């Protein structure tokens, strides 16, 4: 398993956009595959937020995760956000999602982020095991979701 920046293999933008559109298009009814593609293209970075990571297994894309400035239109006061954590269905239950989340945590620390957020309709237990704490539950665009927070220890005194 290798986790790299999307900027290192931009040929995967369309693949990742397809995953995101298929998995979460319901949260943005106005989003099309083309707008998902543009959104992913905007997160191609390495040294600043936003950025996207890609996990490959035996050279094939198996998952992705991003850090974005904003992810919920109802909580623009919060950020940054871990977003778009996705693992190909045939590759699930192998630790890829957890590995992507740990790498995102490293990236957040590199950026000097003290606190990050995510929202999930169905993976609260996974994120809780990785140190995220639920802070609220709400309906978001017709789906029940949990908003979670991660406090990062930056070793500052």
N, C-alpha and C positions, 0 to 999 in steps of 0.2 A: 504494500500500500504506500503510495506517494501522495503527499498533499503539496500542491504548488499554487502559485498565483495564476489566475486566469490570464493575466497579461503575458505569461510565458507560453500560452497556447491559445491565441485568440480565435483559432478555427473552431473552438468549442462554444463560442457565444451562441450560435443557433441551437445547439443541443441543449444548453442550459436554459435558454429562453423557452424552449419547448417544454422542458420539465416544469419550469415555474408556471407557465401559462396553464398547462394541464392540471397541475396540483392546486394552484391557488387563484386561478382566474375568477372563481366565484366571489372572491373578496374585492375584486375590482371589476364590476360588471362592464365598465366602459373600456377595459383593457382588451386589446387584441393581441394576436401573436406578434404582430409588427411592433406594437408599443412595448411588449415584454422584451423583445429583442433589443430595442433602443434602451430600455431601462438597464438590462444586463450590460450592454456596451458602455453605459455611463459608469458602471462600477468596476471597470477594468483599471486597476491600480495596484500599487505596491507599497507606497510610502505615506499614503493619506487615506482618510475615509472619504468616500466609499471605496471598498475593495471586495473582490470575490476570490474565493479559494476553490480549487477543484481537486477532488480525490480521484486518483487512477489506481486501478488494480490490474496488474499485468498489462499495463499500457492503455487500458480502456477506461473511459470516464465512468465513475461509479457513484459520484456524489458531489455536492457543492454546498457552500455556505457563504454568506456575505456579511459585511458590516455596512450599515447604511446610516445616514444622518437621521432619517425619519422613516417610520414604517406604518404608523397608524394615523389616519387623518384626525382621529378624535383625541390624540395625545401628542400634539406637536411640541408641547413643552418638555417632553422626554426625549432622551437620545444620548448617545447613539444606540442603534438597534442591531442585534444579531438577527439576520433575516434569511429567508430562503434556504433553510437547512433541508436538504433533499438527498435521499439515497435511492438509487434505482431499485425497484421492488425485488428483483432477483438477487440483489446484494445486501439486503437488509438482514439484521440480526447477526452481523459480523463485526460490530464495533466501529463501523465507518462513520456513522452519525456522531458518536461520542468523540472519535478522533478529530473530526472536523470542528466540533464545539471546543475541544481543548486547544486546537490551533487558533481558533477565533479568539479565545481568551488570551493567548500569547500575543496576538496582534493588537488586541485592545490595550494590553499593558505596554507594548512598544509605543503606542500612540499616546500614552500617558492618561488613558481614560480611567477614571475612578469608579464609574458606575455605568452599567449598560442594561438594556431592556430587550425583551422579546415578547411576542404573543404567540400563543398556540391554542388550537382548537382541541388537540388530542394527545399531546406529548408532555404533559406537565410532569409525570413521574420521571421520565428520562432526564429532563432538565433539572429537576429537583436533585437527582442523584449527582448531577454535575455542579451543584452549588447554587443554582438559581432559586430565588424565593418568590412565591406568588405574592402579588401586591393588590390585585383586584381581578374580579370577574365581570364580564359584561357581554352584551350582544354586540357584535361588530359586523355590520353589513349582513345581518340576518343569521349569523352563526354565534353560538356561545364560545367565548374565548377566555383564556386566563392570561393576564399580563404579568410578566415575571421580571425580577431585577437581579443583577449580579453585581455585588460590591467587590471591587478588585483591590487587593492589597498591593500597593505600589512600593512598599518599603520606605515610605516617606515618614519623617518624624517631625 
